[in-house]
Amino acid sequence: MKAWLLEKLGGLENLHLGDAAEPVCGAQDVVLEVRYAALNPADRYLAEGQYPARPALPHILGRDAMGLITQTGSGVSTWKPGDHALIIRGPVGVEQAGTFAQKVAVPADSLAALPEGWTPQQCAGASLVYLTAWQALTQWGNLPPSVVLITGASGGVGVAGVQLARALGHTVVAFSRSQEKRRRLSDLGATIVLDPADTQWRKKLLELLGGKRVDLVVENIGGAQFSELLDVMGTWGKLSVVGRLAGPVPQFNTASLFFRRLRIGGVAAGSFTAQEAQAAWREALKLLKIHDHRPLVDSVFEFDQLPQAFERLARGPMGKVLVKIGGQ
Ligand SMILES: NC(=O)c1ccc[n+]([C@@H]2O[C@H](COP(=O)([O-])OP(=O)(O)OC[C@H]3O[C@@H](n4cnc5c(N)ncnc54)[C@H](OP(=O)(O)O)[C@@H]3O)[C@@H](O)[C@H]2O)c1
């Protein structure tokens, strides 16, 4: 079969399209013929060796996909050949071969049915970002309607976060550096949209909140702006650290946490067990139904254009970037 092979760690430039052995279907696995696969920044981190996983090389990247089941293991009774499914979590693309290939072996408990009415493209890129956004929003318990600020709100996790936070009844503050994407985030339900490059953003936000402050931050970016986010948080404010697209936080005075009792907690969608992931996925789907929200697809590239798809992801998409691998 054809697959994008990562010959050695160091970067995405070590990827090439080549021939790989067909996946072996273990007793608890299914083999999925991949229709669409989605890209995530973590694929790049893994290729650069920044990720804890050290898979056997050559490795096939790619965690998200939807496709057609062609084979089931002897211990699998929940799926049958001919079913369509999407991948919701697991070792795929991390410790074992991933979805940038014509076929992939997936543990059966890492699969979910396609949500009714969704297109194949919407199905392919949804799971990781909704599970991540769900964990970031709910890891502090059931919050009453709150002010939730989401950085990198136009990206995969960001869009999912805006949709879920709105459905949970929160007031959503969304950051994007692009005027056009801020307009689209307002359409998605963000109450306040701000440009993080505006040096006056903190003053403007506090004015717009009219005396309230931010209760929860979903933080996708890191870098120099991290400390500024703490300035607008209220007493007992919480910050879920999801990503670090702008790199390490250069200067951070822990004293800024003292007086408002601020709390910071990491998010790791990969830490969900299969059962937790299935439960979180069901909750996310219920919430999406409230405003009839669907995953947002930014762009779809041909299978042989994976490097161009990664370039698009690096430029800052609005929603998910996909590759089309087979079928309709
Ligand atoms: N912890 C977990 O379990 C987990 C799970 C999934 C993802 N993540 C991480 O979460 C982060 C976001 O993932 P994603 O899939 O949403 O990424 P994405 O789709 O690439 O989108 C991120 C958005 O952030 C903005 N952005 C990108 N680089 C930036 C920079 N240097 N400075 C400021 N803004 C920047 C862009 O928006 P604008 O251009 O509109 O500003 C972009 O659309 C990544 O670091 C990813 O690795 C973590």
The ligand as an SDF file (V2000), in Angstrom:
LIG
                    3D

 48 52  0  0  0  0  0  0  0  0999 V2000
   -2.8140   18.8520   24.8910 N   0  0  0  0  0  0  0  0  0  0  0  0
   -3.4700   18.1410   23.9800 C   0  0  0  0  0  0  0  0  0  0  0  0
   -4.0010   17.0660   24.2480 O   0  0  0  0  0  0  0  0  0  0  0  0
   -3.5640   18.6860   22.5830 C   0  0  0  0  0  0  0  0  0  0  0  0
   -4.4490   18.1320   21.6590 C   0  0  0  0  0  0  0  0  0  0  0  0
   -4.5700   18.7440   20.4010 C   0  0  0  0  0  0  0  0  0  0  0  0
   -3.7660   19.8470   20.0880 C   0  0  0  0  0  0  0  0  0  0  0  0
   -2.8820   20.3020   21.0240 N   0  0  0  0  0  0  0  0  0  0  0  0
   -2.0420   21.4930   20.7510 C   0  0  0  0  0  0  0  0  0  0  0  0
   -2.8880   22.6270   20.7660 O   0  0  0  0  0  0  0  0  0  0  0  0
   -2.3760   23.6380   19.8930 C   0  0  0  0  0  0  0  0  0  0  0  0
   -3.4710   24.0460   18.9280 C   0  0  0  0  0  0  0  0  0  0  0  0
   -3.7790   22.9510   18.0880 O   0  0  0  0  0  0  0  0  0  0  0  0
   -4.7160   23.1540   16.8230 P   0  0  0  0  0  0  0  0  0  0  0  0
   -4.9310   21.8220   16.2320 O   0  0  0  0  0  0  0  0  0  0  0  0
   -5.8910   23.9770   17.1970 O   0  0  0  0  0  0  0  0  0  0  0  0
   -3.7500   24.0420   15.8910 O   0  0  0  0  0  0  0  0  0  0  0  0
   -4.0830   24.7990   14.5260 P   0  0  0  0  0  0  0  0  0  0  0  0
   -5.2750   24.1740   13.8880 O   0  0  0  0  0  0  0  0  0  0  0  0
   -2.8000   24.8690   13.7940 O   0  0  0  0  0  0  0  0  0  0  0  0
   -4.5680   26.2740   14.9500 O   0  0  0  0  0  0  0  0  0  0  0  0
   -4.0260   27.0860   15.8830 C   0  0  0  0  0  0  0  0  0  0  0  0
   -4.3800   28.5600   15.6440 C   0  0  0  0  0  0  0  0  0  0  0  0
   -3.5300   29.3130   16.4990 O   0  0  0  0  0  0  0  0  0  0  0  0
   -3.0860   30.4900   15.8490 C   0  0  0  0  0  0  0  0  0  0  0  0
   -1.6080   30.5020   15.8550 N   0  0  0  0  0  0  0  0  0  0  0  0
   -0.7910   29.6240   15.2250 C   0  0  0  0  0  0  0  0  0  0  0  0
    0.4930   29.9370   15.4720 N   0  0  0  0  0  0  0  0  0  0  0  0
    0.4760   31.0230   16.2710 C   0  0  0  0  0  0  0  0  0  0  0  0
    1.4900   31.8400   16.8730 C   0  0  0  0  0  0  0  0  0  0  0  0
    2.7970   31.5670   16.6960 N   0  0  0  0  0  0  0  0  0  0  0  0
    1.1190   32.8800   17.6290 N   0  0  0  0  0  0  0  0  0  0  0  0
   -0.1940   33.1630   17.8080 C   0  0  0  0  0  0  0  0  0  0  0  0
   -1.2060   32.4310   17.2580 N   0  0  0  0  0  0  0  0  0  0  0  0
   -0.8570   31.3780   16.4990 C   0  0  0  0  0  0  0  0  0  0  0  0
   -3.6620   30.4960   14.4480 C   0  0  0  0  0  0  0  0  0  0  0  0
   -4.8000   31.3430   14.4800 O   0  0  0  0  0  0  0  0  0  0  0  0
   -4.8470   32.8440   13.8620 P   0  0  0  0  0  0  0  0  0  0  0  0
   -3.9690   32.8030   12.6540 O   0  0  0  0  0  0  0  0  0  0  0  0
   -6.2940   32.9960   13.5500 O   0  0  0  0  0  0  0  0  0  0  0  0
   -4.3630   33.7490   14.9510 O   0  0  0  0  0  0  0  0  0  0  0  0
   -4.0900   29.0470   14.2310 C   0  0  0  0  0  0  0  0  0  0  0  0
   -5.2380   28.9590   13.4110 O   0  0  0  0  0  0  0  0  0  0  0  0
   -1.1380   23.0150   19.2450 C   0  0  0  0  0  0  0  0  0  0  0  0
    0.0180   23.4110   19.9830 O   0  0  0  0  0  0  0  0  0  0  0  0
   -1.3700   21.5230   19.4070 C   0  0  0  0  0  0  0  0  0  0  0  0
   -0.1820   20.7750   19.4010 O   0  0  0  0  0  0  0  0  0  0  0  0
   -2.7750   19.7570   22.2410 C   0  0  0  0  0  0  0  0  0  0  0  0
  1  2  1  0
  2  3  2  0
  2  4  1  0
  4  5  1  0
  4 48  2  0
  5  6  2  0
  6  7  1  0
  7  8  2  0
  8  9  1  0
  8 48  1  0
  9 10  1  0
  9 46  1  0
 10 11  1  0
 11 12  1  0
 11 44  1  0
 12 13  1  0
 13 14  1  0
 14 15  2  0
 14 16  1  0
 14 17  1  0
 17 18  1  0
 18 19  2  0
 18 20  1  0
 18 21  1  0
 21 22  1  0
 22 23  1  0
 23 24  1  0
 23 42  1  0
 24 25  1  0
 25 26  1  0
 25 36  1  0
 26 27  1  0
 26 35  1  0
 27 28  2  0
 28 29  1  0
 29 30  1  0
 29 35  2  0
 30 31  1  0
 30 32  2  0
 32 33  1  0
 33 34  2  0
 34 35  1  0
 36 37  1  0
 36 42  1  0
 37 38  1  0
 38 39  2  0
 38 40  1  0
 38 41  1  0
 42 43  1  0
 44 45  1  0
 44 46  1  0
 46 47  1  0
M  CHG  2   8   1  16  -1
M  END
$$$$
